[in-house]
Every structure is written in C-alpha cells, then in structure tokens.
Amino acid sequence: MLIDDLIHDSNGILRIGDHREHRNAIRRAVRRGDLVEVLPRITLARGLELNTRALATAAALWDPNAIITGRAAAALSYWPEARVQRVDVVSRRTTDSNRYFVIMRHRIPPELTMPADGMTVAVPELTALHSWERGDRVTLVEALRHRAITAESLATCHAALDRRHRAADRRQALRAAAGNPWSILELDLHDIYRANGITGWRGNSAVEAGGNRYVLDVKFDRPRLAVEVDGYEFHANRSAFETDRQRQAELVAAGWRVLRFTADMIRRRPELVVCQTRAATRITR
C-alpha cells in the first residue's frame, strides 16, 4: 500500500528525488505499469500521462524554470478544450523529447510569459506563433476566436522575438491574423481572396440587423455584402438551422446581400468562390 499512499498524497505526480527512501519501490511500480516515467525521475500515476495539466505540472516539477508553450499553453489558458498530443516545453535543462514532451532550448523573453496554476506558460500571442511555426494553424485561429489575441498584439509579440529565427513563418502568421479568421475554413477563404486580389473585406465584423447584433464571417462594407462560411457541424440540428435562417432573413431585410460558401466549395472549387464573390460585389455596387 506504500505506493498507493505516495500516489494519493502527491496527487499522482511523483519526483523520485523527493522520496529517496522509497525509490526502489517507485521503480518497481514503474516496471509494473502503475507509474509512468514521463521525464527523468518524474513519474505520473497510470492514466495521468493523458492529461495535459498533469504533464505540464510534471514539467514544472522537473524544471521550475520551464515554460509551457504551443497548444498545451493554450489548453492551460484560453482554450481548455484543446486536444494536445505532446506538451511543448522550453527549458535550459538537457533531456530528449519523448512521446509526451517536445523539449526546446531557445530563449523566451520574460515579458512573453505568464503564470498559470503554479506553472509558467507562454502568453497567447507566443503560443499562437510557436504553434504556427510547427504547422499548427488551429491554435492561432482559436486564439482569435476566443479574443485572447489581436492582430496588433501578435505583431507586438513578433517584434520582441529574434527576427532571424523562423521570421518568415511568423510573418505569414501575422498576415493570417490580419483577416481575423475564427475557423480554418475562414482562413482558407481569406487565402483565396488574397491570392486573387479581392480586397475591401474584414473577417468577423459585427453589424446590426432586425434589432440583433450579428458577427459576419466576412463583411464587405461598401458593397454591403456578407459572406458566410457553412461548416456542416454548425448546422447539423434543427435549432441551428432555424437560427441561421432567421439571421439571414434579418440581414437581407436590413439591406445586406448574403453569399454562402461550403467547405467543399472553398477547398475544391475556389474559382467558383472567386467568381461569385466578384459578381456579388459588382451587382451590389
């Protein structure tokens, strides 16, 4: 029962150095599979290795100066429902990355960190940039959707970083954030518009219609055109269907033309998206 007591008293997170008199018992528990060694001399109770917060706590126990970044930092701050495969950790300590952690050794300015439940995490702007550098666009989009960052705050963060390290990737992230996309589909639509020279639009901008305030996926002010991106998951029940139709009716009654594009149209028929958008802006004018 000794190991069970240790696990209970430590909330399932054990640093072997804190229990030297029981280290052999802890090692046996690791071999049995009751404990999982996720970092050198840091173990978690079986099952906690799937928990982002527990892994981040283990990293802080391994290195009190460690900084959690990437999607794990988002999960610990503005995006709690984020799915995290591995926890990104910036540390000066030396160990290899493993199935639970990506260990990095570059420097993060103190002003780009913040406390979170006894740990240190990267601010949302740096979290978004680090994720983008590694091919994860969703974390930046979610930061914008949760209003954890703005295009302006992202640019300020970029200016505080080493301009030589992955600067081209970060500039691409700044261009994406300028459109204020709240989903990957919206980001794809913005890319189509930019690539084809379609200007005069803003992403996720609010308007008043029918006494209600609506946030339009894309808004053209001068032609008074709303472009809505339809992902199936957002319209898969009757309530969402009814709300969506009321929204469109009130926008049209208030003088807005409405274009709707599906995921298939955006990803497989971008030329149709361009053609219809240009036609709608000409008709409205």
Protein Blocks (a to p, Z undefined) as FASTA:
>chain_A
ZZmmmmmmnnopacfklmmmlmmmmmmmmmnopaccfbghiacdehjlmpmklmmmmmmm
mmmmbccehjllmmmmmmmmbccfbdcdddfbdcdddfkbccdfbdcdfklgcceehiac
ddfklmmmmmmmnopaklmmmmmmnopacfklmmmmmmmpcfkgoklmmmmmmmmmmnop
abfklmmmmmmmmmnopghiaehiaddeehiacddfbacfklopacddddfklmmcfklm
mmmmmmmmmmmmnopacddddfklmmmmmmlmmmmmmmmmmmmZZ
